[in-house]
Amino acid sequence: MKGVITYEWWPEGVESASGGVLDHHKEALAERALEVIGPQAIEGFREGVLADNIHMSGDPEQGVAYRGYWSLSESGGN
């Protein structure tokens, strides 16, 4: 059995397109996605929404708000 977790982030106010995520935010957003997805998947959810605000050196004072979506799919393959 194989399982595949897919997630996508985009800046708040931008249509879903995977573009616009700042390079220096990518690692933090990947970590946040796994923090959110793990417990929800254990509870039986197979999809959901993501939201976070990242504030790092050089970012606007209020940070950068991101929205996202995740899904978990399973297949019978090895």
MODELLER restraints for C-alpha pairs under 7 A, 6 or more apart:
rsr = mdl.restraints
at = mdl.atoms
rsr.add(forms.Gaussian(group=physical.xy_distance, feature=features.Distance(at['CA:1:A'], at['CA:75:A']), mean=5.85, stdev=0.5))
rsr.add(forms.Gaussian(group=physical.xy_distance, feature=features.Distance(at['CA:1:A'], at['CA:76:A']), mean=4.66, stdev=0.5))
rsr.add(forms.Gaussian(group=physical.xy_distance, feature=features.Distance(at['CA:1:A'], at['CA:77:A']), mean=5.26, stdev=0.5))
rsr.add(forms.Gaussian(group=physical.xy_distance, feature=features.Distance(at['CA:1:A'], at['CA:78:A']), mean=5.27, stdev=0.5))
rsr.add(forms.Gaussian(group=physical.xy_distance, feature=features.Distance(at['CA:2:A'], at['CA:74:A']), mean=5.56, stdev=0.5))
rsr.add(forms.Gaussian(group=physical.xy_distance, feature=features.Distance(at['CA:2:A'], at['CA:75:A']), mean=5.22, stdev=0.5))
rsr.add(forms.Gaussian(group=physical.xy_distance, feature=features.Distance(at['CA:2:A'], at['CA:76:A']), mean=6.31, stdev=0.5))
rsr.add(forms.Gaussian(group=physical.xy_distance, feature=features.Distance(at['CA:2:A'], at['CA:77:A']), mean=5.80, stdev=0.5))
rsr.add(forms.Gaussian(group=physical.xy_distance, feature=features.Distance(at['CA:2:A'], at['CA:78:A']), mean=5.85, stdev=0.5))
rsr.add(forms.Gaussian(group=physical.xy_distance, feature=features.Distance(at['CA:3:A'], at['CA:72:A']), mean=6.87, stdev=0.5))
rsr.add(forms.Gaussian(group=physical.xy_distance, feature=features.Distance(at['CA:3:A'], at['CA:73:A']), mean=5.62, stdev=0.5))
rsr.add(forms.Gaussian(group=physical.xy_distance, feature=features.Distance(at['CA:3:A'], at['CA:74:A']), mean=4.33, stdev=0.5))
rsr.add(forms.Gaussian(group=physical.xy_distance, feature=features.Distance(at['CA:3:A'], at['CA:75:A']), mean=6.40, stdev=0.5))
rsr.add(forms.Gaussian(group=physical.xy_distance, feature=features.Distance(at['CA:4:A'], at['CA:72:A']), mean=5.65, stdev=0.5))
rsr.add(forms.Gaussian(group=physical.xy_distance, feature=features.Distance(at['CA:4:A'], at['CA:73:A']), mean=5.28, stdev=0.5))
rsr.add(forms.Gaussian(group=physical.xy_distance, feature=features.Distance(at['CA:4:A'], at['CA:74:A']), mean=6.34, stdev=0.5))
rsr.add(forms.Gaussian(group=physical.xy_distance, feature=features.Distance(at['CA:5:A'], at['CA:71:A']), mean=5.82, stdev=0.5))
rsr.add(forms.Gaussian(group=physical.xy_distance, feature=features.Distance(at['CA:5:A'], at['CA:72:A']), mean=4.54, stdev=0.5))
rsr.add(forms.Gaussian(group=physical.xy_distance, feature=features.Distance(at['CA:5:A'], at['CA:73:A']), mean=6.60, stdev=0.5))
rsr.add(forms.Gaussian(group=physical.xy_distance, feature=features.Distance(at['CA:6:A'], at['CA:70:A']), mean=5.54, stdev=0.5))
rsr.add(forms.Gaussian(group=physical.xy_distance, feature=features.Distance(at['CA:6:A'], at['CA:71:A']), mean=5.36, stdev=0.5))
rsr.add(forms.Gaussian(group=physical.xy_distance, feature=features.Distance(at['CA:6:A'], at['CA:72:A']), mean=6.43, stdev=0.5))
rsr.add(forms.Gaussian(group=physical.xy_distance, feature=features.Distance(at['CA:7:A'], at['CA:69:A']), mean=5.65, stdev=0.5))
rsr.add(forms.Gaussian(group=physical.xy_distance, feature=features.Distance(at['CA:7:A'], at['CA:70:A']), mean=4.13, stdev=0.5))
rsr.add(forms.Gaussian(group=physical.xy_distance, feature=features.Distance(at['CA:7:A'], at['CA:71:A']), mean=6.48, stdev=0.5))
rsr.add(forms.Gaussian(group=physical.xy_distance, feature=features.Distance(at['CA:8:A'], at['CA:18:A']), mean=6.12, stdev=0.5))
rsr.add(forms.Gaussian(group=physical.xy_distance, feature=features.Distance(at['CA:8:A'], at['CA:68:A']), mean=5.33, stdev=0.5))
rsr.add(forms.Gaussian(group=physical.xy_distance, feature=features.Distance(at['CA:8:A'], at['CA:69:A']), mean=5.57, stdev=0.5))
rsr.add(forms.Gaussian(group=physical.xy_distance, feature=features.Distance(at['CA:8:A'], at['CA:70:A']), mean=6.51, stdev=0.5))
rsr.add(forms.Gaussian(group=physical.xy_distance, feature=features.Distance(at['CA:9:A'], at['CA:18:A']), mean=5.88, stdev=0.5))
rsr.add(forms.Gaussian(group=physical.xy_distance, feature=features.Distance(at['CA:9:A'], at['CA:66:A']), mean=6.43, stdev=0.5))
rsr.add(forms.Gaussian(group=physical.xy_distance, feature=features.Distance(at['CA:9:A'], at['CA:67:A']), mean=5.73, stdev=0.5))
rsr.add(forms.Gaussian(group=physical.xy_distance, feature=features.Distance(at['CA:9:A'], at['CA:68:A']), mean=4.25, stdev=0.5))
rsr.add(forms.Gaussian(group=physical.xy_distance, feature=features.Distance(at['CA:9:A'], at['CA:69:A']), mean=6.88, stdev=0.5))
rsr.add(forms.Gaussian(group=physical.xy_distance, feature=features.Distance(at['CA:10:A'], at['CA:16:A']), mean=6.03, stdev=0.5))
rsr.add(forms.Gaussian(group=physical.xy_distance, feature=features.Distance(at['CA:10:A'], at['CA:17:A']), mean=6.80, stdev=0.5))
rsr.add(forms.Gaussian(group=physical.xy_distance, feature=features.Distance(at['CA:10:A'], at['CA:18:A']), mean=5.42, stdev=0.5))
rsr.add(forms.Gaussian(group=physical.xy_distance, feature=features.Distance(at['CA:10:A'], at['CA:19:A']), mean=6.38, stdev=0.5))
rsr.add(forms.Gaussian(group=physical.xy_distance, feature=features.Distance(at['CA:10:A'], at['CA:20:A']), mean=6.26, stdev=0.5))
rsr.add(forms.Gaussian(group=physical.xy_distance, feature=features.Distance(at['CA:10:A'], at['CA:21:A']), mean=5.90, stdev=0.5))
rsr.add(forms.Gaussian(group=physical.xy_distance, feature=features.Distance(at['CA:10:A'], at['CA:66:A']), mean=5.53, stdev=0.5))
rsr.add(forms.Gaussian(group=physical.xy_distance, feature=features.Distance(at['CA:10:A'], at['CA:67:A']), mean=5.62, stdev=0.5))
rsr.add(forms.Gaussian(group=physical.xy_distance, feature=features.Distance(at['CA:10:A'], at['CA:68:A']), mean=6.14, stdev=0.5))
rsr.add(forms.Gaussian(group=physical.xy_distance, feature=features.Distance(at['CA:11:A'], at['CA:20:A']), mean=6.29, stdev=0.5))
rsr.add(forms.Gaussian(group=physical.xy_distance, feature=features.Distance(at['CA:11:A'], at['CA:21:A']), mean=6.39, stdev=0.5))
rsr.add(forms.Gaussian(group=physical.xy_distance, feature=features.Distance(at['CA:11:A'], at['CA:65:A']), mean=5.93, stdev=0.5))
rsr.add(forms.Gaussian(group=physical.xy_distance, feature=features.Distance(at['CA:11:A'], at['CA:66:A']), mean=4.31, stdev=0.5))
rsr.add(forms.Gaussian(group=physical.xy_distance, feature=features.Distance(at['CA:11:A'], at['CA:67:A']), mean=6.17, stdev=0.5))
rsr.add(forms.Gaussian(group=physical.xy_distance, feature=features.Distance(at['CA:12:A'], at['CA:65:A']), mean=5.43, stdev=0.5))
rsr.add(forms.Gaussian(group=physical.xy_distance, feature=features.Distance(at['CA:12:A'], at['CA:66:A']), mean=4.84, stdev=0.5))
rsr.add(forms.Gaussian(group=physical.xy_distance, feature=features.Distance(at['CA:12:A'], at['CA:67:A']), mean=5.52, stdev=0.5))
rsr.add(forms.Gaussian(group=physical.xy_distance, feature=features.Distance(at['CA:33:A'], at['CA:50:A']), mean=6.95, stdev=0.5))
rsr.add(forms.Gaussian(group=physical.xy_distance, feature=features.Distance(at['CA:46:A'], at['CA:71:A']), mean=5.59, stdev=0.5))
rsr.add(forms.Gaussian(group=physical.xy_distance, feature=features.Distance(at['CA:46:A'], at['CA:72:A']), mean=4.98, stdev=0.5))
rsr.add(forms.Gaussian(group=physical.xy_distance, feature=features.Distance(at['CA:47:A'], at['CA:70:A']), mean=5.36, stdev=0.5))
rsr.add(forms.Gaussian(group=physical.xy_distance, feature=features.Distance(at['CA:47:A'], at['CA:71:A']), mean=4.06, stdev=0.5))
rsr.add(forms.Gaussian(group=physical.xy_distance, feature=features.Distance(at['CA:47:A'], at['CA:72:A']), mean=6.14, stdev=0.5))
rsr.add(forms.Gaussian(group=physical.xy_distance, feature=features.Distance(at['CA:48:A'], at['CA:69:A']), mean=5.79, stdev=0.5))
rsr.add(forms.Gaussian(group=physical.xy_distance, feature=features.Distance(at['CA:48:A'], at['CA:70:A']), mean=5.40, stdev=0.5))
rsr.add(forms.Gaussian(group=physical.xy_distance, feature=features.Distance(at['CA:48:A'], at['CA:71:A']), mean=6.59, stdev=0.5))
rsr.add(forms.Gaussian(group=physical.xy_distance, feature=features.Distance(at['CA:49:A'], at['CA:68:A']), mean=5.65, stdev=0.5))
rsr.add(forms.Gaussian(group=physical.xy_distance, feature=features.Distance(at['CA:49:A'], at['CA:69:A']), mean=4.39, stdev=0.5))
rsr.add(forms.Gaussian(group=physical.xy_distance, feature=features.Distance(at['CA:49:A'], at['CA:70:A']), mean=6.20, stdev=0.5))
rsr.add(forms.Gaussian(group=physical.xy_distance, feature=features.Distance(at['CA:50:A'], at['CA:67:A']), mean=5.54, stdev=0.5))
rsr.add(forms.Gaussian(group=physical.xy_distance, feature=features.Distance(at['CA:50:A'], at['CA:68:A']), mean=4.45, stdev=0.5))
rsr.add(forms.Gaussian(group=physical.xy_distance, feature=features.Distance(at['CA:50:A'], at['CA:69:A']), mean=5.45, stdev=0.5))
rsr.add(forms.Gaussian(group=physical.xy_distance, feature=features.Distance(at['CA:51:A'], at['CA:66:A']), mean=5.67, stdev=0.5))
rsr.add(forms.Gaussian(group=physical.xy_distance, feature=features.Distance(at['CA:51:A'], at['CA:67:A']), mean=4.51, stdev=0.5))
rsr.add(forms.Gaussian(group=physical.xy_distance, feature=features.Distance(at['CA:51:A'], at['CA:68:A']), mean=6.11, stdev=0.5))
rsr.add(forms.Gaussian(group=physical.xy_distance, feature=features.Distance(at['CA:52:A'], at['CA:65:A']), mean=5.92, stdev=0.5))
rsr.add(forms.Gaussian(group=physical.xy_distance, feature=features.Distance(at['CA:52:A'], at['CA:66:A']), mean=5.36, stdev=0.5))
rsr.add(forms.Gaussian(group=physical.xy_distance, feature=features.Distance(at['CA:52:A'], at['CA:67:A']), mean=6.69, stdev=0.5))
rsr.add(forms.Gaussian(group=physical.xy_distance, feature=features.Distance(at['CA:53:A'], at['CA:63:A']), mean=6.07, stdev=0.5))
rsr.add(forms.Gaussian(group=physical.xy_distance, feature=features.Distance(at['CA:53:A'], at['CA:64:A']), mean=5.39, stdev=0.5))
rsr.add(forms.Gaussian(group=physical.xy_distance, feature=features.Distance(at['CA:53:A'], at['CA:65:A']), mean=4.24, stdev=0.5))
rsr.add(forms.Gaussian(group=physical.xy_distance, feature=features.Distance(at['CA:53:A'], at['CA:66:A']), mean=6.01, stdev=0.5))
rsr.add(forms.Gaussian(group=physical.xy_distance, feature=features.Distance(at['CA:54:A'], at['CA:63:A']), mean=5.36, stdev=0.5))
rsr.add(forms.Gaussian(group=physical.xy_distance, feature=features.Distance(at['CA:54:A'], at['CA:64:A']), mean=5.27, stdev=0.5))
rsr.add(forms.Gaussian(group=physical.xy_distance, feature=features.Distance(at['CA:54:A'], at['CA:65:A']), mean=6.48, stdev=0.5))
rsr.add(forms.Gaussian(group=physical.xy_distance, feature=features.Distance(at['CA:55:A'], at['CA:63:A']), mean=4.22, stdev=0.5))
rsr.add(forms.Gaussian(group=physical.xy_distance, feature=features.Distance(at['CA:55:A'], at['CA:64:A']), mean=6.38, stdev=0.5))
